[in-house]
């Protein structure tokens, strides 16, 4: 099982900064997902800013979320 998200903050250009339970940090790019129907509301800056950690992954106020493994594996570690 890959590490899980413990904290997340919105960043520039539809990216989020994520902290994982193994101590790693990363930048996850949400842009590739914005054309999927469930993620289209995130194109609004106000909605994108609602990102929060949720059960080991990230979720927005409209309940859109991503697989925690996707968030970990596709984030650029910093």
N, C-alpha and C positions, 0 to 999 in steps of 0.2 A: 504494500500500500504506500502510495506517495504521501509526502507531508501535506498537511491541511492548512488552510488559511486561518490565521488568528486575528489579523487586522487588515484593513484596506482603506486607501484614501484615493479619491479621484485625482487625476493628473491632467496634463495638457494633451490635446489632440486625441481624445477618446482612448486614453490609456489610464490604467490604475496602478498604483504602487501597492504591492501586497507583501505581507509578512507571514511567514510560515512557521509552524510549530517546531521545526528543526533549527530555527534561528536564521534561515536564509531570507533574503529580501529579493523581490523581483519587480519588473515592470511588465504588465500584461496589456497587450494591444487588443481593444475591443472592436476596432474598425472592421475586421473581416466578418463580424457577426451582425453588423448593423442592417444588412439587407434582409435578414430573416425576420419574419413578421413579429415574433415575440420581442425582438430587440429594437425594432424600429422606433418605439417611443423614446429610446435612449438618445436619439439624435437631438432631442431637446436638451439643452444644457442643464436646465433645472432638474429634469428627470435623471440624467446621467450622474449628477451630483449626489443622488440619494443612495449610492452604492454603500453596502455594509457587509461585514462578515456574517455568514449564515451557515451553520452546521458544516463547517470546514471548507466552505466555498465562498463565493460572492453572490449577492442578490441585490436587486434594485426594488424600489417601492412598488413597481408594477408586478412584482414577484418573478421577473425574469431572472434566471440564474444559469450558471455554467457548471459542468462537471468539475469537481475539485481536481481530478487528475489532469484535465485540460489546462486549468489555470496554472498548475505547477509546471507541467511539462512544456507548455508554450510560453511561459514567462521568461524574460531575459533576466538572469540573475545579476544582481548588483552588489 
